[in-house]
Amino acid sequence: MLWYKVQKLLIEKDMSINQLSLKMGLSKNNRTMYQFKDGKIKKPSFELMCKIADALDVSLDYFRKEES
């Protein structure tokens, strides 16, 4: 479910996973976001979620809220 919220923001901001990764300070070859997308990271760390929120310019609360 968390990935779908990230994906929604990526679409809204016209940003790719690679662009997000670079904005998060991850290397070009880092597979973290693809692992998250593919469900291999089921419980992302607080640090990872902070980096994602910062890179997408949203509050961490965005990821806590239930979809309507």
DASUL-V89610 format. One record per pair of residues at least 4 apart in sequence whose ideal C-beta (glycine too) atoms are under 6 Angstrom apart, sorted by sequence separation. I is the first residue (numbers start at 0). J is the second residue. D is the distance in whole Angstrom. If there is no record, write none. Layout:
# DASUL-V89610
i: <I/I>
j: <J/J>
d: <D/D>
This chain:
# DASUL-V89610
i: <2/8/14/25/30/43/57/9/14/20/34/35/43/52/34/52/20/20/16/23/23/22/2/2/19/8/4/1>
j: <6/12/18/29/34/47/61/14/19/25/39/40/48/57/40/59/29/32/32/50/54/54/35/36/54/55/62/62>
d: <6/6/5/4/6/4/4/5/6/4/4/4/5/5/5/5/6/5/5/4/5/4/6/6/6/5/6/6>
